[in-house]
Amino acid sequence: MKIQRRSVLALGLAAPFAGVAVGGKAMAQSGPITVRMQGIGANASTLPETYARTVGLFEKNGLNVQFLPPIFNANSVMAVAVQGQADFAYTGGSAIVPVVQQGRPMKVVATILSGLDLKVSLTKVALEKLAKQGVTQNSSVEERVRALRGLRLGAPTVGSLTDLSFRYSMKKYGIDPKELTIQPMADMTALLAALRQGVVDGVVGTASTTSGRAETEGLAMRYLAFEESDPLLRAFPTYIIAVSDEYLQKNPEAVRRVLTVFSQAKAAIRRGLTDAEFAEVKKQFFPDTPQASYDYGHSVTVPALKASIVPKDEQLVSLLAINNAMAENPAKLTFAQVFDSRIAAEIEKP
């Protein structure tokens, strides 16, 4: 797929950022800036945010951030920003395509986590049942996917990033998601409770959320890791920061400061957080999470958090492929319609 991408000059860089240089090198607004951020809630994959909040990076960069109550759904997070109730949407990448396709003026200004891990973890009872049918964790991916027919799997809410990518993955292997029961639940607590009560045969999630937690607590075992055989999932912009076109034009300095915070946090993650830093993040954001689950979640997500915040062409290819797999009206969007990478590129310029 060929990406249509206009140059920085063609985008008219100077006009919308008049008065404030993109990199904040001239006429930068002084004093604290108040911004409202809507996010999806703390988990291992949101380490850049939880670390930044723990060590005060937002304040150090002249920001007074109002963190709105988290919403465990990518589209709902985006909707809050679209409606003007938040300035920044820190959410799953899947939420941007339908918004732009509908003509809503929103842009992804940074990619915070690249690469989507998508797991299916099954209970011991379910694994034993499949083993009697000749299917185990060592069977081919195709055999394991087909064997999901008839099972009941707990999953995040319909329309969430995990839900969308799971349905895409099932379709990729020729399985209609209707051939199994996908039980959407409001949050990770509900999903884990369903596993404990035997209400579901397994869960769909990521290593940093439900699947990782279920596995470390002994509630389920790894059955599938779709990203291992799918480069599109590995290129997916899993967590993004999006703002409206109007906000970007009127508040470039606020955007620059927020992206600087995330760039600094990711740089710290890249050099390696200390045990004390991880412990402080846990104390503030995950006090009730078992240590084994906390450590495991970060061990598998930190590698994906080391990449640049600057959006890339291949991320659009992945976004469209996964969105269009289940869409009634496939999206045809250009890079410039979905992303505005100017501020992120300036911040992370070598």
C-alpha positions as CSV (number, residue, x, y, z in Angstrom):
1,M,0.0,0.0,0.0
2,K,1.4,3.4,-1.0
3,I,1.1,6.1,1.6
4,Q,0.2,9.6,0.3
5,R,2.2,11.9,2.5
6,R,2.8,15.6,2.0
7,S,6.0,17.3,3.0
8,V,6.3,19.7,5.9
9,L,6.5,22.6,3.5
10,A,3.4,21.5,1.7
11,L,1.5,21.4,5.0
12,G,2.2,25.1,5.5
13,L,4.1,24.7,8.7
14,A,4.5,28.4,9.5
15,A,0.9,29.5,9.3
16,P,-0.9,27.5,12.0
17,F,2.0,27.9,14.4
18,A,2.5,31.6,14.1
19,G,3.9,33.2,17.2
20,V,5.3,29.9,18.6
21,A,8.0,27.9,17.0
22,V,7.2,24.2,16.6
23,G,10.1,23.2,18.7
24,G,9.4,25.9,21.3
25,K,12.7,27.6,20.3
26,A,11.1,31.1,19.9
27,M,8.4,33.0,21.6
28,A,7.4,30.0,23.8
29,Q,4.5,30.7,26.1
30,S,5.7,31.3,29.6
31,G,4.0,30.1,32.8
32,P,2.0,26.9,33.5
33,I,-0.5,25.8,30.9
34,T,-3.6,23.9,32.1
35,V,-4.7,21.0,29.9
36,R,-7.3,18.3,30.2
37,M,-6.3,14.7,29.4
38,Q,-8.6,11.8,28.9
39,G,-6.9,8.4,29.1
40,I,-7.7,4.7,29.3
41,G,-6.3,4.1,32.8
42,A,-3.1,2.9,34.2
43,N,-1.6,-0.4,33.0
44,A,1.9,-1.6,32.1
45,S,1.6,-0.1,28.6
46,T,0.9,3.4,29.9
47,L,4.3,3.4,31.8
48,P,5.3,6.7,30.0
49,E,2.4,8.5,31.7
50,T,2.6,6.8,35.1
51,Y,6.4,7.4,35.2
52,A,6.0,11.0,34.1
53,R,3.4,11.6,36.8
54,T,5.4,9.9,39.5
55,V,8.5,12.0,38.9
56,G,6.7,15.2,38.1
57,L,7.6,15.6,34.5
58,F,4.4,17.4,33.6
59,E,5.0,20.0,36.3
60,K,8.6,20.4,35.3
61,N,7.5,21.2,31.8
62,G,5.1,23.9,32.8
63,L,1.9,21.9,32.7
64,N,-1.1,21.7,35.0
65,V,-2.8,18.6,33.8
66,Q,-6.3,17.6,34.8
67,F,-6.4,13.9,34.4
68,L,-10.0,13.0,33.7
69,P,-11.4,9.7,35.1
70,P,-10.1,6.9,32.9
71,I,-12.4,5.1,30.4
72,F,-11.6,1.5,29.4
73,N,-12.6,2.0,25.8
74,A,-10.5,3.6,23.0
75,N,-13.5,5.0,21.1
76,S,-15.1,6.4,24.2
77,V,-11.8,8.2,25.1
78,M,-11.6,9.7,21.6
79,A,-15.3,10.8,21.8
80,V,-14.6,12.8,24.9
81,A,-11.9,14.8,23.0
82,V,-14.1,15.1,19.9
83,Q,-16.8,16.6,21.9
84,G,-14.4,19.1,23.4
85,Q,-14.6,17.8,26.9
86,A,-10.9,17.0,26.9
87,D,-7.9,18.6,25.1
88,F,-5.9,15.4,24.7
89,A,-7.0,11.9,24.0
90,Y,-4.5,9.3,25.2
91,T,-6.1,6.2,23.7
92,G,-5.9,3.2,21.5
93,G,-4.9,3.8,17.9
94,S,-8.0,2.1,16.5
95,A,-10.1,5.0,17.6
96,I,-8.7,7.6,15.1
97,V,-9.8,6.0,11.8
98,P,-13.6,6.1,12.2
99,V,-13.4,9.6,13.6
100,V,-11.4,10.9,10.6
101,Q,-13.5,8.9,8.2
102,Q,-16.6,10.7,9.6
103,G,-14.9,14.0,8.8
104,R,-14.1,15.0,12.4
105,P,-11.1,17.2,12.6
106,M,-8.8,15.1,14.8
107,K,-5.1,14.3,14.4
108,V,-2.7,11.8,16.0
109,V,0.3,13.9,17.1
110,A,2.3,11.2,18.7
111,T,2.6,7.4,19.0
112,I,3.4,6.4,22.5
113,L,3.5,2.6,22.1
114,S,4.2,0.8,18.8
115,G,3.3,-2.8,18.4
116,L,0.1,-4.5,19.5
117,D,0.4,-7.8,21.4
118,L,-2.8,-9.8,21.3
119,K,-3.1,-12.9,23.4
120,V,-5.7,-15.6,24.1
121,S,-5.3,-17.3,27.4
122,L,-7.4,-20.3,28.3
123,T,-8.4,-22.0,31.5
124,K,-6.9,-25.4,32.4
125,V,-10.4,-27.0,31.8
126,A,-10.6,-25.5,28.3
127,L,-7.1,-26.5,27.4
128,E,-7.8,-30.1,28.5
129,K,-11.0,-30.1,26.5
130,L,-9.1,-29.0,23.4
131,A,-6.3,-31.5,24.0
132,K,-8.8,-34.3,23.8
133,Q,-9.7,-33.0,20.3
134,G,-6.0,-33.1,19.4
135,V,-5.3,-29.4,19.7
136,T,-2.6,-28.1,22.1
137,Q,-0.4,-25.0,22.6
138,N,2.0,-26.7,20.2
139,S,-0.4,-27.0,17.4
140,S,-0.2,-24.7,14.4
141,V,-1.7,-21.2,14.7
142,E,-4.3,-22.1,12.2
143,E,-5.4,-25.2,14.2
144,R,-5.5,-23.3,17.4
145,V,-7.6,-20.5,16.0
146,R,-10.1,-23.0,14.4
147,A,-10.4,-24.7,17.8
148,L,-11.7,-21.5,19.4
149,R,-15.1,-22.2,17.7
150,G,-17.7,-22.8,20.4
151,L,-15.7,-21.4,23.3
152,R,-16.8,-18.4,25.4
153,L,-14.1,-15.8,25.7
154,G,-14.1,-12.7,28.0
155,A,-12.9,-9.6,26.2
156,P,-12.8,-5.8,26.6
157,T,-15.9,-3.8,25.4
158,V,-17.0,-3.9,21.8
159,G,-15.2,-1.4,19.7
160,S,-12.1,-1.3,22.0
161,L,-8.7,-1.8,20.4
162,T,-8.4,-5.4,21.8
163,D,-11.9,-6.3,20.6
164,L,-11.3,-4.9,17.1
165,S,-7.9,-6.5,16.6
166,F,-9.2,-9.9,17.9
167,R,-12.0,-9.9,15.4
168,Y,-9.6,-8.9,12.6
169,S,-7.3,-11.7,13.6
170,M,-10.1,-14.3,13.6
171,K,-11.2,-13.1,10.2
172,K,-7.6,-13.3,8.9
173,Y,-7.7,-17.1,9.7
174,G,-11.1,-17.6,8.1
175,I,-13.1,-17.7,11.3
176,D,-16.3,-15.6,11.7
177,P,-16.2,-14.2,15.2
178,K,-19.9,-15.2,15.5
179,E,-18.7,-18.8,15.6
180,L,-17.6,-18.3,19.2
181,T,-19.1,-16.3,22.1
182,I,-17.2,-13.1,22.8
183,Q,-18.4,-11.8,26.2
184,P,-17.5,-8.1,26.5
185,M,-16.8,-6.8,30.0
186,A,-16.3,-3.4,31.4
187,D,-12.8,-3.8,32.9
188,M,-10.0,-6.1,33.9
189,T,-11.5,-6.8,37.3
190,A,-14.7,-8.1,35.7
191,L,-12.7,-10.3,33.3
192,L,-10.6,-11.8,36.0
193,A,-13.7,-12.4,38.1
194,A,-15.3,-14.3,35.2
195,L,-12.3,-16.5,34.9
196,R,-12.3,-17.3,38.6
197,Q,-16.0,-18.1,38.6
198,G,-15.7,-20.3,35.5
199,V,-18.1,-18.1,33.5
200,V,-15.7,-18.0,30.5
201,D,-13.3,-20.5,29.0
202,G,-10.6,-17.8,28.6
203,V,-9.8,-14.2,28.0
204,V,-8.6,-12.0,25.1
205,G,-6.1,-9.3,26.1
206,T,-2.5,-8.2,26.2
207,A,0.5,-9.2,28.3
208,S,0.2,-5.9,30.1
209,T,-3.5,-6.2,30.9
210,T,-5.9,-9.1,31.3
211,S,-4.0,-12.0,29.8
212,G,-0.8,-11.2,31.6
213,R,-2.6,-10.8,34.9
214,A,-4.6,-14.0,34.4
215,E,-1.5,-16.0,33.5
216,T,0.7,-14.8,36.4
217,E,-2.2,-15.5,38.9
218,G,-2.6,-19.0,37.5
219,L,-6.1,-18.5,36.2
220,A,-5.2,-19.2,32.6
221,M,-2.4,-20.3,30.4
222,R,-1.1,-18.8,27.1
223,Y,-2.8,-20.3,24.1
224,L,-2.3,-17.8,21.3
225,A,-0.1,-14.8,20.6
226,F,-1.3,-13.4,17.3
227,E,1.4,-10.8,16.9
228,E,4.0,-13.5,16.6
229,S,2.7,-14.3,13.1
230,D,1.4,-11.0,12.0
231,P,3.7,-8.0,11.1
232,L,0.7,-5.7,10.8
233,L,0.0,-6.1,14.6
234,R,3.7,-5.5,15.3
235,A,3.5,-2.2,13.4
236,F,0.3,-1.0,15.0
237,P,0.2,2.3,16.8
238,T,-1.2,0.8,20.0
239,Y,-1.4,3.9,22.1
240,I,-1.6,7.4,20.6
241,I,-2.1,11.0,21.6
242,A,-4.7,12.8,19.5
243,V,-6.0,16.4,19.6
244,S,-8.4,18.3,17.5
245,D,-7.2,20.4,14.5
246,E,-8.5,23.5,16.2
247,Y,-6.7,22.8,19.5
248,L,-3.5,22.1,17.6
249,Q,-3.7,25.3,15.7
250,K,-4.5,27.5,18.7
251,N,-2.4,25.7,21.4
252,P,0.8,24.5,19.8
253,E,2.9,25.3,22.9
254,A,0.6,23.1,25.0
255,V,0.9,20.2,22.5
256,R,4.7,20.7,22.5
257,R,4.9,20.6,26.2
258,V,2.8,17.4,26.5
259,L,4.8,15.6,23.8
260,T,8.0,16.7,25.4
261,V,6.9,15.0,28.6
262,F,6.2,11.8,26.8
263,S,9.5,12.0,24.9
264,Q,11.4,12.5,28.1
265,A,9.6,9.6,29.8
266,K,10.3,7.3,26.9
267,A,14.0,8.4,26.9
268,A,14.1,7.4,30.6
269,I,12.5,4.0,29.8
270,R,15.0,3.6,27.0
271,R,18.0,4.1,29.3
272,G,16.4,1.8,31.9
273,L,14.3,2.6,34.9
274,T,15.8,1.6,38.3
275,D,14.1,-0.8,40.7
276,A,13.4,2.2,42.9
277,E,11.6,4.0,40.1
278,F,9.5,1.0,39.2
279,A,8.7,0.6,42.9
280,E,7.5,4.2,43.2
281,V,5.3,3.8,40.1
282,K,3.8,0.7,41.6
283,K,3.2,2.4,44.9
284,Q,1.3,5.3,43.3
285,F,-0.6,3.5,40.6
286,F,-0.6,-0.3,41.2
287,P,-0.6,-0.8,45.0
288,D,-3.0,-3.8,44.8
289,T,-1.4,-5.5,41.8
290,P,0.6,-8.6,42.7
291,Q,4.3,-8.0,42.3
292,A,4.7,-10.9,39.9
293,S,1.9,-9.5,37.6
294,Y,3.4,-6.0,37.8
295,D,6.9,-7.2,36.9
296,Y,5.7,-9.4,34.1
297,G,3.5,-6.7,32.5
298,H,6.4,-4.3,32.3
299,S,8.9,-6.9,31.2
300,V,6.9,-7.6,28.0
301,T,5.8,-4.0,27.3
302,V,9.0,-2.0,27.9
303,P,10.6,-3.1,24.6
304,A,7.6,-1.6,22.7
305,L,7.9,1.6,24.6
306,K,11.4,2.4,23.4
307,A,10.5,3.6,19.9
308,S,10.2,7.3,18.9
309,I,7.0,9.2,19.5
310,V,7.0,10.3,15.8
311,P,4.3,8.6,13.7
312,K,5.4,6.5,10.8
313,D,4.0,5.5,7.4
314,E,3.7,1.8,8.3
315,Q,1.5,2.7,11.2
316,L,-1.1,4.0,8.8
317,V,-0.9,0.8,6.8
318,S,-1.6,-1.2,9.9
319,L,-4.4,1.0,11.1
320,L,-6.3,0.8,7.8
321,A,-5.8,-2.9,7.4
322,I,-7.1,-3.8,10.9
323,N,-9.9,-1.3,10.7
324,N,-11.0,-2.3,7.2
325,A,-11.1,-6.0,8.0
326,M,-14.3,-5.6,9.9
327,A,-15.6,-2.3,8.5
328,E,-18.8,-2.1,6.4
329,N,-17.3,1.0,4.7
330,P,-13.5,0.5,4.4
331,A,-11.5,3.7,5.0
332,K,-9.2,5.2,2.4
333,L,-7.2,7.8,4.3
334,T,-3.8,9.5,3.7
335,F,-1.1,10.1,6.3
336,A,-1.9,13.8,6.4
337,Q,-5.5,13.1,7.2
338,V,-4.7,11.0,10.2
339,F,-1.3,12.2,11.5
340,D,0.4,15.5,12.2
341,S,3.9,14.6,13.1
342,R,5.5,18.1,13.0
343,I,5.8,18.8,16.7
344,A,6.9,15.3,17.6
345,A,9.5,15.3,14.8
346,E,10.9,18.6,16.0
347,I,11.1,17.5,19.6
348,E,12.9,14.3,18.7
349,K,15.1,15.8,16.0
350,P,18.6,14.2,16.3
